């Protein structure tokens, strides 16, 4: 095999030899150009992807920092509200509210529970059931609850009364936050 190649080169004319060498070098140069082109194309693609990912990551960090700042502001507001009335009892407040709105006779059940939360607060929940109410009475009750920054409504269920036509039955769950280290009894 090597003999054949050597004989080929010895018998070839100089002009044809240069032509084959030129073709060979052109093919090698073309292949090398394609490899370099592909390399730089991939590098440019991956640099663009890295840039996009870094921009997205920076945006995410900004959003996270803004949310953290909002959480800190909200926590400071909650702490300020809690500091205003440290002896607040949701059960006592709710009974006073029912007396003021003349809804004591409409309440059929009330239960207060406390739940420890992970954010250094204790949640005091009050579940109340009402019957023979009208929508005006319920909306007045809800408006008064909303006026108190210390209380928030968690759940409200309204059903048509089965006993008295034209009235409703309502079940409402309201809650307030307390400092976690403080145990309050209702």
C-alpha positions as protocol buffer text, in pm:
chain_id: "A"
residue {
  index: 1
  type: UNK
  ca { x: 0 y: 0 z: 0 }
}
residue {
  index: 2
  type: UNK
  ca { x: 279 y: 239 z: 87 }
}
residue {
  index: 3
  type: UNK
  ca { x: 455 y: 139 z: -234 }
}
residue {
  index: 4
  type: UNK
  ca { x: 150 y: 234 z: -436 }
}
residue {
  index: 5
  type: UNK
  ca { x: 131 y: 577 z: -276 }
}
residue {
  index: 6
  type: UNK
  ca { x: 503 y: 635 z: -334 }
}
residue {
  index: 7
  type: UNK
  ca { x: 474 y: 533 z: -697 }
}
residue {
  index: 8
  type: UNK
  ca { x: 177 y: 760 z: -742 }
}
residue {
  index: 9
  type: UNK
  ca { x: 373 y: 1059 z: -614 }
}
residue {
  index: 10
  type: UNK
  ca { x: 679 y: 974 z: -819 }
}
residue {
  index: 11
  type: UNK
  ca { x: 481 y: 939 z: -1140 }
}
residue {
  index: 12
  type: UNK
  ca { x: 266 y: 1248 z: -1096 }
}
residue {
  index: 13
  type: UNK
  ca { x: 359 y: 1562 z: -1273 }
}
residue {
  index: 14
  type: UNK
  ca { x: 458 y: 1872 z: -1076 }
}
residue {
  index: 15
  type: UNK
  ca { x: 165 y: 2072 z: -1205 }
}
residue {
  index: 16
  type: UNK
  ca { x: -84 y: 1803 z: -1096 }
}
residue {
  index: 17
  type: UNK
  ca { x: 98 y: 1764 z: -765 }
}
residue {
  index: 18
  type: UNK
  ca { x: 53 y: 2136 z: -685 }
}
residue {
  index: 19
  type: UNK
  ca { x: -309 y: 2113 z: -794 }
}
residue {
  index: 20
  type: UNK
  ca { x: -373 y: 1819 z: -556 }
}
residue {
  index: 21
  type: UNK
  ca { x: -187 y: 1993 z: -272 }
}
residue {
  index: 22
  type: UNK
  ca { x: -392 y: 2310 z: -330 }
}
residue {
  index: 23
  type: UNK
  ca { x: -717 y: 2112 z: -330 }
}
residue {
  index: 24
  type: UNK
  ca { x: -608 y: 1925 z: -17 }
}
residue {
  index: 25
  type: UNK
  ca { x: -517 y: 2250 z: 165 }
}
residue {
  index: 26
  type: UNK
  ca { x: -843 y: 2415 z: 51 }
}
residue {
  index: 27
  type: UNK
  ca { x: -1047 y: 2122 z: 187 }
}
residue {
  index: 28
  type: UNK
  ca { x: -853 y: 2129 z: 518 }
}
residue {
  index: 29
  type: UNK
  ca { x: -899 y: 2510 z: 540 }
}
residue {
  index: 30
  type: UNK
  ca { x: -1270 y: 2475 z: 463 }
}
residue {
  index: 31
  type: UNK
  ca { x: -1317 y: 2206 z: 731 }
}
residue {
  index: 32
  type: UNK
  ca { x: -1117 y: 2411 z: 983 }
}
residue {
  index: 33
  type: UNK
  ca { x: -1329 y: 2719 z: 899 }
}
residue {
  index: 34
  type: UNK
  ca { x: -1649 y: 2524 z: 958 }
}
residue {
  index: 35
  type: UNK
  ca { x: -1519 y: 2396 z: 1293 }
}
residue {
  index: 36
  type: UNK
  ca { x: -1412 y: 2746 z: 1405 }
}
residue {
  index: 37
  type: UNK
  ca { x: -1742 y: 2894 z: 1284 }
}
residue {
  index: 38
  type: UNK
  ca { x: -1941 y: 2633 z: 1475 }
}
residue {
  index: 39
  type: UNK
  ca { x: -1727 y: 2687 z: 1786 }
}
residue {
  index: 40
  type: UNK
  ca { x: -1782 y: 3064 z: 1791 }
}
residue {
  index: 41
  type: UNK
  ca { x: -2150 y: 3020 z: 1711 }
}
residue {
  index: 42
  type: UNK
  ca { x: -2193 y: 2789 z: 2011 }
}
residue {
  index: 43
  type: UNK
  ca { x: -1988 y: 3022 z: 2233 }
}
residue {
  index: 44
  type: UNK
  ca { x: -2207 y: 3317 z: 2129 }
}
residue {
  index: 45
  type: UNK
  ca { x: -2523 y: 3113 z: 2194 }
}
residue {
  index: 46
  type: UNK
  ca { x: -2412 y: 3004 z: 2541 }
}
residue {
  index: 47
  type: UNK
  ca { x: -2293 y: 3355 z: 2632 }
}
residue {
  index: 48
  type: UNK
  ca { x: -2637 y: 3486 z: 2535 }
}
residue {
  index: 49
  type: UNK
  ca { x: -2807 y: 3218 z: 2747 }
}
residue {
  index: 50
  type: UNK
  ca { x: -2581 y: 3300 z: 3043 }
}
residue {
  index: 51
  type: UNK
  ca { x: -2662 y: 3670 z: 3006 }
}
residue {
  index: 52
  type: UNK
  ca { x: -3037 y: 3600 z: 2998 }
}
residue {
  index: 53
  type: UNK
  ca { x: -3013 y: 3369 z: 3300 }
}
residue {
  index: 54
  type: UNK
  ca { x: -2812 y: 3628 z: 3494 }
}
residue {
  index: 55
  type: UNK
  ca { x: -3067 y: 3901 z: 3410 }
}
residue {
  index: 56
  type: UNK
  ca { x: -3353 y: 3675 z: 3522 }
}
residue {
  index: 57
  type: UNK
  ca { x: -3167 y: 3588 z: 3841 }
}
residue {
  index: 58
  type: UNK
  ca { x: -3106 y: 3958 z: 3914 }
}
residue {
  index: 59
  type: UNK
  ca { x: -3474 y: 4031 z: 3854 }
}
residue {
  index: 60
  type: UNK
  ca { x: -3570 y: 3745 z: 4087 }
}
residue {
  index: 61
  type: UNK
  ca { x: -3335 y: 3878 z: 4355 }
}
residue {
  index: 62
  type: UNK
  ca { x: -3492 y: 4224 z: 4325 }
}
residue {
  index: 63
  type: UNK
  ca { x: -3842 y: 4076 z: 4358 }
}
residue {
  index: 64
  type: UNK
  ca { x: -3737 y: 3868 z: 4659 }
}
residue {
  index: 65
  type: UNK
  ca { x: -3577 y: 4170 z: 4826 }
}
residue {
  index: 66
  type: UNK
  ca { x: -3886 y: 4383 z: 4761 }
}
residue {
  index: 67
  type: UNK
  ca { x: -4111 y: 4113 z: 4904 }
}
residue {
  index: 68
  type: UNK
  ca { x: -3884 y: 4077 z: 5207 }
}
residue {
  index: 69
  type: UNK
  ca { x: -3904 y: 4451 z: 5262 }
}
residue {
  index: 70
  type: UNK
  ca { x: -4284 y: 4441 z: 5232 }
}
residue {
  index: 71
  type: UNK
  ca { x: -4299 y: 4154 z: 5480 }
}
residue {
  index: 72
  type: UNK
  ca { x: -4083 y: 4349 z: 5726 }
}
residue {
  index: 73
  type: UNK
  ca { x: -4307 y: 4656 z: 5688 }
}
residue {
  index: 74
  type: UNK
  ca { x: -4619 y: 4448 z: 5737 }
}
residue {
  index: 75
  type: UNK
  ca { x: -4466 y: 4276 z: 6038 }
}
residue {
  index: 76
  type: UNK
  ca { x: -4379 y: 4617 z: 6187 }
}
residue {
  index: 77
  type: UNK
  ca { x: -4739 y: 4729 z: 6128 }
}
residue {
  index: 78
  type: UNK
  ca { x: -4872 y: 4413 z: 6294 }
}
residue {
  index: 79
  type: UNK
  ca { x: -4637 y: 4463 z: 6590 }
}
residue {
  index: 80
  type: UNK
  ca { x: -4753 y: 4824 z: 6625 }
}
residue {
  index: 81
  type: UNK
  ca { x: -5120 y: 4718 z: 6617 }
}
residue {
  index: 82
  type: UNK
  ca { x: -5049 y: 4445 z: 6874 }
}
residue {
  index: 83
  type: UNK
  ca { x: -4867 y: 4692 z: 7100 }
}
residue {
  index: 84
  type: UNK
  ca { x: -5167 y: 4930 z: 7102 }
}
residue {
  index: 85
  type: UNK
  ca { x: -5382 y: 4687 z: 7301 }
}
residue {
  index: 86
  type: UNK
  ca { x: -5181 y: 4409 z: 7461 }
}
residue {
  index: 87
  type: UNK
  ca { x: -5475 y: 4268 z: 7659 }
}
residue {
  index: 88
  type: UNK
  ca { x: -5705 y: 4229 z: 7357 }
}
residue {
  index: 89
  type: UNK
  ca { x: -5938 y: 3931 z: 7378 }
}
residue {
  index: 90
  type: UNK
  ca { x: -6130 y: 3838 z: 7066 }
}
residue {
  index: 91
  type: UNK
  ca { x: -6414 y: 3674 z: 7264 }
}
residue {
  index: 92
  type: UNK
  ca { x: -6475 y: 3985 z: 7473 }
}
residue {
  index: 93
  type: UNK
  ca { x: -6460 y: 4212 z: 7169 }
}
residue {
  index: 94
  type: UNK
  ca { x: -6706 y: 3993 z: 6980 }
}
residue {
  index: 95
  type: UNK
  ca { x: -6956 y: 3984 z: 7269 }
}
residue {
  index: 96
  type: UNK
  ca { x: -6943 y: 4365 z: 7298 }
}
residue {
  index: 97
  type: UNK
  ca { x: -6995 y: 4394 z: 6923 }
}
residue {
  index: 98
  type: UNK
  ca { x: -7300 y: 4164 z: 6933 }
}
residue {
  index: 99
  type: UNK
  ca { x: -7447 y: 4364 z: 7220 }
}
residue {
  index: 100
  type: UNK
  ca { x: -7392 y: 4692 z: 7035 }
}
residue {
  index: 101
  type: UNK
  ca { x: -7552 y: 4556 z: 6715 }
}
residue {
  index: 102
  type: UNK
  ca { x: -7831 y: 4379 z: 6912 }
}
residue {
  index: 103
  type: UNK
  ca { x: -7743 y: 4041 z: 6766 }
}
residue {
  index: 104
  type: UNK
  ca { x: -7694 y: 3844 z: 7088 }
}
residue {
  index: 105
  type: UNK
  ca { x: -8021 y: 3654 z: 7039 }
}
residue {
  index: 106
  type: UNK
  ca { x: -7916 y: 3552 z: 6684 }
}
residue {
  index: 107
  type: UNK
  ca { x: -7599 y: 3372 z: 6795 }
}
residue {
  index: 108
  type: UNK
  ca { x: -7643 y: 3001 z: 6863 }
}
residue {
  index: 109
  type: UNK
  ca { x: -7280 y: 2885 z: 6909 }
}
residue {
  index: 110
  type: UNK
  ca { x: -6939 y: 3032 z: 6967 }
}
residue {
  index: 111
  type: UNK
  ca { x: -6602 y: 2863 z: 7004 }
}
residue {
  index: 112
  type: UNK
  ca { x: -6256 y: 3013 z: 7052 }
}
residue {
  index: 113
  type: UNK
  ca { x: -5932 y: 2830 z: 6971 }
}
residue {
  index: 114
  type: UNK
  ca { x: -5568 y: 2928 z: 6964 }
}
residue {
  index: 115
  type: UNK
  ca { x: -5314 y: 2811 z: 6709 }
}
residue {
  index: 116
  type: UNK
  ca { x: -4936 y: 2856 z: 6731 }
}
residue {
  index: 117
  type: UNK
  ca { x: -4789 y: 2983 z: 6408 }
}
residue {
  index: 118
  type: UNK
  ca { x: -4434 y: 2963 z: 6276 }
}
residue {
  index: 119
  type: UNK
  ca { x: -4393 y: 3342 z: 6249 }
}
residue {
  index: 120
  type: UNK
  ca { x: -4370 y: 3420 z: 6625 }
}
residue {
  index: 121
  type: UNK
  ca { x: -4742 y: 3486 z: 6654 }
}
residue {
  index: 122
  type: UNK
  ca { x: -5030 y: 3298 z: 6801 }
}
residue {
  index: 123
  type: UNK
  ca { x: -5359 y: 3308 z: 6617 }
}
residue {
  index: 124
  type: UNK
  ca { x: -5675 y: 3328 z: 6824 }
}
residue {
  index: 125
  type: UNK
  ca { x: -5974 y: 3211 z: 6623 }
}
residue {
  index: 126
  type: UNK
  ca { x: -6342 y: 3258 z: 6701 }
}
residue {
  index: 127
  type: UNK
  ca { x: -6610 y: 3052 z: 6525 }
}
residue {
  index: 128
  type: UNK
  ca { x: -6964 y: 3183 z: 6561 }
}
residue {
  index: 129
  type: UNK
  ca { x: -7292 y: 3051 z: 6423 }
}
residue {
  index: 130
  type: UNK
  ca { x: -7601 y: 3262 z: 6374 }
}
residue {
  index: 131
  type: UNK
  ca { x: -7958 y: 3185 z: 6276 }
}
residue {
  index: 132
  type: UNK
  ca { x: -8264 y: 3391 z: 6187 }
}
residue {
  index: 133
  type: UNK
  ca { x: -8054 y: 3682 z: 6059 }
}
residue {
  index: 134
  type: UNK
  ca { x: -8128 y: 3903 z: 5767 }
}
residue {
  index: 135
  type: UNK
  ca { x: -7867 y: 4028 z: 5519 }
}
residue {
  index: 136
  type: UNK
  ca { x: -7869 y: 4379 z: 5667 }
}
residue {
  index: 137
  type: UNK
  ca { x: -7771 y: 4247 z: 6009 }
}
residue {
  index: 138
  type: UNK
  ca { x: -7497 y: 4031 z: 5860 }
}
residue {
  index: 139
  type: UNK
  ca { x: -7352 y: 4314 z: 5652 }
}
residue {
  index: 140
  type: UNK
  ca { x: -7353 y: 4546 z: 5955 }
}
residue {
  index: 141
  type: UNK
  ca { x: -7169 y: 4281 z: 6154 }
}
residue {
  index: 142
  type: UNK
  ca { x: -6913 y: 4229 z: 5878 }
}
residue {
  index: 143
  type: UNK
  ca { x: -6860 y: 4606 z: 5839 }
}
residue {
  index: 144
  type: UNK
  ca { x: -6793 y: 4646 z: 6211 }
}
residue {
  index: 145
  type: UNK
  ca { x: -6549 y: 4355 z: 6205 }
}
residue {
  index: 146
  type: UNK
  ca { x: -6366 y: 4510 z: 5909 }
}
residue {
  index: 147
  type: UNK
  ca { x: -6332 y: 4843 z: 6092 }
}
residue {
  index: 148
  type: UNK
  ca { x: -6115 y: 4680 z: 6358 }
}
residue {
  index: 149
  type: UNK
  ca { x: -5760 y: 4644 z: 6224 }
}
residue {
  index: 150
  type: UNK
  ca { x: -5688 y: 4384 z: 6488 }
}
residue {
  index: 151
  type: UNK
  ca { x: -5939 y: 4134 z: 6347 }
}
residue {
  index: 152
  type: UNK
  ca { x: -5958 y: 3960 z: 6011 }
}
residue {
  index: 153
  type: UNK
  ca { x: -6226 y: 3737 z: 5864 }
}
residue {
  index: 154
  type: UNK
  ca { x: -6108 y: 3389 z: 5770 }
}
residue {
  index: 155
  type: UNK
  ca { x: -6429 y: 3217 z: 5667 }
}
residue {
  index: 156
  type: UNK
  ca { x: -6791 y: 3305 z: 5602 }
}
residue {
  index: 157
  type: UNK
  ca { x: -7068 y: 3062 z: 5511 }
}
residue {
  index: 158
  type: UNK
  ca { x: -7420 y: 3182 z: 5443 }
}
residue {
  index: 159
  type: UNK
  ca { x: -7713 y: 2947 z: 5392 }
}
residue {
  index: 160
  type: UNK
  ca { x: -8086 y: 2997 z: 5356 }
}
residue {
  index: 161
  type: UNK
  ca { x: -8264 y: 2931 z: 5684 }
}
residue {
  index: 162
  type: UNK
  ca { x: -8470 y: 2614 z: 5696 }
}
residue {
  index: 163
  type: UNK
  ca { x: -8668 y: 2727 z: 6002 }
}
residue {
  index: 164
  type: UNK
  ca { x: -8775 y: 3082 z: 5915 }
}
residue {
  index: 165
  type: UNK
  ca { x: -8848 y: 3194 z: 5560 }
}
residue {
  index: 166
  type: UNK
  ca { x: -8672 y: 3510 z: 5449 }
}
residue {
  index: 167
  type: UNK
  ca { x: -8383 y: 3468 z: 5694 }
}
residue {
  index: 168
  type: UNK
  ca { x: -8035 y: 3323 z: 5671 }
}
residue {
  index: 169
  type: UNK
  ca { x: -7801 y: 3117 z: 5879 }
}
residue {
  index: 170
  type: UNK
  ca { x: -7439 y: 3227 z: 5891 }
}
residue {
  index: 171
  type: UNK
  ca { x: -7119 y: 3077 z: 6017 }
}
residue {
  index: 172
  type: UNK
  ca { x: -6827 y: 3316 z: 6050 }
}
residue {
  index: 173
  type: UNK
  ca { x: -6470 y: 3255 z: 6153 }
}
residue {
  index: 174
  type: UNK
  ca { x: -6270 y: 3559 z: 6262 }
}
residue {
  index: 175
  type: UNK
  ca { x: -5920 y: 3570 z: 6402 }
}
residue {
  index: 176
  type: UNK
  ca { x: -5662 y: 3795 z: 6555 }
}
residue {
  index: 177
  type: UNK
  ca { x: -5289 y: 3767 z: 6609 }
}
residue {
  index: 178
  type: UNK
  ca { x: -5126 y: 3766 z: 6949 }
}
residue {
  index: 179
  type: UNK
  ca { x: -4758 y: 3761 z: 7043 }
}
residue {
  index: 180
  type: UNK
  ca { x: -4653 y: 3396 z: 7058 }
}
residue {
  index: 181
  type: UNK
  ca { x: -4513 y: 3411 z: 7409 }
}
residue {
  index: 182
  type: UNK
  ca { x: -4841 y: 3541 z: 7548 }
}
residue {
  index: 183
  type: UNK
  ca { x: -5109 y: 3287 z: 7644 }
}
residue {
  index: 184
  type: UNK
  ca { x: -5450 y: 3450 z: 7662 }
}
residue {
  index: 185
  type: UNK
  ca { x: -5765 y: 3285 z: 7781 }
}
residue {
  index: 186
  type: UNK
  ca { x: -6097 y: 3395 z: 7649 }
}
